[in-house]
Every structure is written in C-alpha cells, then in structure tokens.
Amino acid sequence: MSMNELSRAHCVPRKGAEHALDATAIHAHLDGLQGWALAADDTHIEKEFRFDDFHRTMAFVNAVAWIAHAEDHHPDLQVGYASCHLRYSTHDVGGISLNDIICAAKVERLLARD
C-alpha cells in the first residue's frame, strides 16, 4: 500500500501475535513515512514533531487525538511547549501492527503541504 492509501485506510481490531509486522515489513512501511523510526527496543514506531509555539503544538495534539478517537487506536504522546513526541504500538499484538502504520500515515497527512 502507498502512504496515500494507508492514510485513507481505517484501523481494524487486531489481537494476537499473528498481526504483528515483522522487521522487514516495518522498515518497508517506514521508508514511506519521513522521519518515523523503529524504536531501539523494536516495540514501537516514533517521531518527534516540532512547532513554532504552544498553540500550534496543541492544535496538532488535538488533531492527533481526533484521529485516535476516530480510529480507536491511541498513541503515547509526550507534549512540550513546541514539540510532541508520538509513539505507536499495538499492545494487543505485542508489537507493531498495520494499525500503527495507518495512524502514522494519517498524522503525516495532517501536515502535508501538497
């Protein structure tokens, strides 16, 4: 799937290790998600977003929260004055699933300038 297709896809419930992506699949998807990386412990994907001020940071956080609610898939967020660090993993699969990639693609679409 292209990043455009992923950003238009929707999360579905995924339970069990059979839904966890292997390292090859994760890296293939991350190639299309600029700035996203697999964490050193291989348990989640993550990206740091920087903004000019608190208001822009909070607007972004609220938009991410809306995506999380709509997709019923929730990231871990670390929020500062001008930054937000996002981490996605799927606890029910014990790793990274396609839902994490879909949500990361949706977040990227928020900031797309095309």
One Martini backbone bead per residue (centre of mass of N, CA, C, O) as a GRO file, in nm:
protein
  114
    1MET     BB    1   0.098   0.035   0.020
    2SER     BB    2   0.052   0.348   0.012
    3MET     BB    3   0.044   0.633   0.190
    4ASN     BB    4  -0.225   0.726   0.076
    5GLU     BB    5  -0.377   0.464   0.138
    6LEU     BB    6  -0.317   0.453   0.440
    7SER     BB    7  -0.449   0.737   0.511
    8ARG     BB    8  -0.744   0.602   0.411
    9ALA     BB    9  -0.747   0.400   0.608
   10HIS     BB   10  -0.854   0.158   0.858
   11CYS     BB   11  -0.888   0.042   1.155
   12VAL     BB   12  -0.858  -0.281   1.308
   13PRO     BB   13  -0.895  -0.532   1.494
   14ARG     BB   14  -0.596  -0.657   1.674
   15LYS     BB   15  -0.519  -0.995   1.777
   16GLY     BB   16  -0.222  -1.111   1.811
   17ALA     BB   17   0.086  -1.206   1.682
   18GLU     BB   18  -0.009  -1.239   1.375
   19HIS     BB   19  -0.029  -0.900   1.351
   20ALA     BB   20   0.261  -0.868   1.355
   21LEU     BB   21   0.521  -0.709   1.229
   22ASP     BB   22   0.794  -0.738   1.063
   23ALA     BB   23   1.089  -0.585   1.003
   24THR     BB   24   1.055  -0.565   0.697
   25ALA     BB   25   0.774  -0.430   0.695
   26ILE     BB   26   0.838  -0.189   0.868
   27HIS     BB   27   1.067  -0.068   0.690
   28ALA     BB   28   0.897  -0.035   0.436
   29HIS     BB   29   0.698   0.169   0.561
   30LEU     BB   30   0.909   0.380   0.673
   31ASP     BB   31   1.011   0.479   0.394
   32GLY     BB   32   0.721   0.651   0.366
   33LEU     BB   33   0.795   0.785   0.664
   34GLN     BB   34   0.904   1.069   0.745
   35GLY     BB   35   1.094   1.034   1.052
   36TRP     BB   36   1.030   0.756   1.109
   37ALA     BB   37   1.091   0.506   1.374
   38LEU     BB   38   1.242   0.246   1.513
   39ALA     BB   39   1.286   0.142   1.801
   40ALA     BB   40   1.543   0.003   1.972
   41ASP     BB   41   1.328  -0.222   2.104
   42ASP     BB   42   1.097  -0.289   1.876
   43THR     BB   43   0.795  -0.172   2.002
   44HIS     BB   44   0.800   0.101   1.822
   45ILE     BB   45   0.695   0.393   1.673
   46GLU     BB   46   0.857   0.720   1.592
   47LYS     BB   47   0.810   1.088   1.648
   48GLU     BB   48   0.924   1.422   1.612
   49PHE     BB   49   0.754   1.729   1.668
   50ARG     BB   50   0.776   2.068   1.548
   51PHE     BB   51   0.710   2.403   1.674
   52ASP     BB   52   0.662   2.749   1.730
   53ASP     BB   53   0.427   2.680   1.946
   54PHE     BB   54   0.183   2.594   2.164
   55HIS     BB   55  -0.067   2.620   1.978
   56ARG     BB   56   0.037   2.430   1.753
   57THR     BB   57   0.083   2.188   1.927
   58MET     BB   58  -0.215   2.159   2.030
   59ALA     BB   59  -0.344   2.128   1.755
   60PHE     BB   60  -0.201   1.868   1.689
   61VAL     BB   61  -0.289   1.701   1.933
   62ASN     BB   62  -0.594   1.723   1.869
   63ALA     BB   63  -0.577   1.585   1.591
   64VAL     BB   64  -0.464   1.319   1.697
   65ALA     BB   65  -0.701   1.260   1.887
   66TRP     BB   66  -0.910   1.237   1.664
   67ILE     BB   67  -0.785   0.999   1.522
   68ALA     BB   68  -0.784   0.806   1.762
   69HIS     BB   69  -1.088   0.802   1.798
   70ALA     BB   70  -1.174   0.718   1.507
   71GLU     BB   71  -0.968   0.449   1.519
   72ASP     BB   72  -0.914   0.319   1.797
   73HIS     BB   73  -0.602   0.443   1.817
   74HIS     BB   74  -0.341   0.496   2.060
   75PRO     BB   75  -0.103   0.704   2.152
   76ASP     BB   76   0.192   0.813   2.267
   77LEU     BB   77   0.250   1.121   2.448
   78GLN     BB   78   0.486   1.399   2.430
   79VAL     BB   79   0.448   1.724   2.569
   80GLY     BB   80   0.543   2.047   2.468
   81TYR     BB   81   0.565   2.362   2.380
   82ALA     BB   82   0.726   2.272   2.071
   83SER     BB   83   0.637   1.957   2.113
   84CYS     BB   84   0.588   1.610   1.979
   85HIS     BB   85   0.586   1.277   2.090
   86LEU     BB   86   0.536   0.982   1.903
   87ARG     BB   87   0.379   0.655   1.983
   88TYR     BB   88   0.346   0.334   1.824
   89SER     BB   89   0.138   0.054   1.927
   90THR     BB   90   0.021  -0.295   1.973
   91HIS     BB   91  -0.069  -0.454   2.248
   92ASP     BB   92  -0.247  -0.700   2.125
   93VAL     BB   93   0.038  -0.799   1.959
   94GLY     BB   94   0.323  -0.716   2.078
   95GLY     BB   95   0.353  -0.459   1.867
   96ILE     BB   96   0.350  -0.402   1.526
   97SER     BB   97   0.098  -0.274   1.320
   98LEU     BB   98  -0.094  -0.152   1.072
   99ASN     BB   99  -0.227   0.062   1.255
  100ASP     BB  100   0.031   0.227   1.304
  101ILE     BB  101   0.078   0.305   1.008
  102ILE     BB  102  -0.190   0.440   0.954
  103CYS     BB  103  -0.164   0.663   1.171
  104ALA     BB  104   0.098   0.785   1.071
  105ALA     BB  105  -0.017   0.865   0.793
  106LYS     BB  106  -0.236   1.055   0.904
  107VAL     BB  107  -0.042   1.251   1.041
  108GLU     BB  108   0.111   1.332   0.786
  109ARG     BB  109  -0.140   1.452   0.640
  110LEU     BB  110  -0.178   1.697   0.826
  111LEU     BB  111   0.123   1.824   0.714
  112ALA     BB  112   0.065   1.850   0.433
  113ARG     BB  113   0.175   2.058   0.128
  114ASP     BB  114  -0.013   1.970  -0.150
   0.00000   0.00000   0.00000
